């Protein structure tokens, strides 16, 4: 059973997640064990070479994990993350889709995929969460 009634209620709960929000990450969709988050890229997200910082991509993925996992069990924290950067984003917007792969008694596993607005696979991560 979902913890949040809707996206608005989840956004109200996560309003104190300032790092993600001030980085431009938004929660767009929320389901039972799923979420979709987006970030419009700006100069703030770029490194000295003009590419998107890996930390900006990870922040988006971490917020997608947090919103999806907290909708099944709150609080849940990331215990371990395995992340692969697949290709450099070429678009202006990144989208992270999180989905629960395993919801155990004390831990959970989520897959988070990031694509850009040109359909390019940017990153994929597996988050192991610990339910507090």
N, C-alpha and C positions, 0 to 999 in steps of 0.2 A: 504494500500500500504506500502511495506517495506521501511524503512529508508536506510538500507545498501544494496548495490548491491550484496554483497557476503561476505563470511567469512573473506576474507583478508581485506576488507574495515572495517569490524567490529573490527577485531584484531588491525588494525591501530588506530582506535578511542579509544579502550580500553587499549592501550599500557601504559597509565599513571595510570592504576589501579594496582599499584605496589604491594599492599598487596596480592591480589589474585594471580597475576602472579609470585611473588617471593615465594608464597606458592605452586607453581607447578600446578595451575589451567590453563587449556587450553580450548579454544572454538573450538569445533570440527565440529558442524553443526549449521546452522541457517536457520530458516524459518520464515514465517509470524506469529509471536506470539509464536514461539517455538525456543528452542535451546537445544543443547547437549554439556555439558562440562565434562571434565575428569580431574582426578588428580591421579598421581602415588604416592602411599604412600611410605614415607621414615621415618627414625627415627625422623625427624623434626616434623612429624605429630602425634607422639606418646606421651602418658602421662607416668607417673612414673610406672604404672602397665603394660605398654606395649600396651595398647589399643589405638585406634585412638581417639584423642581429639574431643570432640563435636564441638569445635570452628572450627576445620579443616573441618568437614562435613558441618557446617553452611556456612563457607566461600565459599565452592564449590556451595552450593545451592543459596547463595546470588548472586554470579557471573552469574549463570544460569538465575536467575530472571532478573538481570540487562541487560544481553545481549538480552534475549527474549523480555522484555518489551520495551527496547530502540529501538528495530527494528520496533515496531509499533508506538511509540511516544517517542521522545526524547526532553527534559529529563523527566524521570519517576523515582521516588524514592520510596523505601519501606516505608510504613506508619505503617503497622502492620504485624507481622508474627506469625503464629501458627505452631509449629514444634513438631513432634513426632519422637523420635529415636526408631526404630523398633527392630533392632538387631545389634550386634557388627559385623563389617566387618571382613571377614576372608581372602579375596583376597588381591591382590597387587594394584588394581586400583579401584577407585570409579568413577561412571558415574552418572551425574545429568541430568535429562530430565525435562525441563520446558515447560509448555504449558498454553496458555491463556484460562481461563474459562469464563471471562467476560471482555469486553473492552468497558467501559462506557465513558461518556463525560469527566469527571474529575478524574475518578478512574478506576482501573482494578484489576482483581483477577487472580492469577496464581497458578497452582499446580506444585510443584517441587518434583520429586521422585528420590531417590538415591539408586543405587544397586551397589554391588561389582562385580568383574569379575567372581565370582562363582555363580552368579544369585540370591544372597541373597538380600532381601529388607532391606535396612539399615535405611532409614529415609524418611519421607514424610512431606512436609510443604505446607501451603497455605499462599501466600504473597498477601497482599492488597497494591497496589501501588497508588501513587498520582501523577497525571500528572501536571507538573509545566508549 
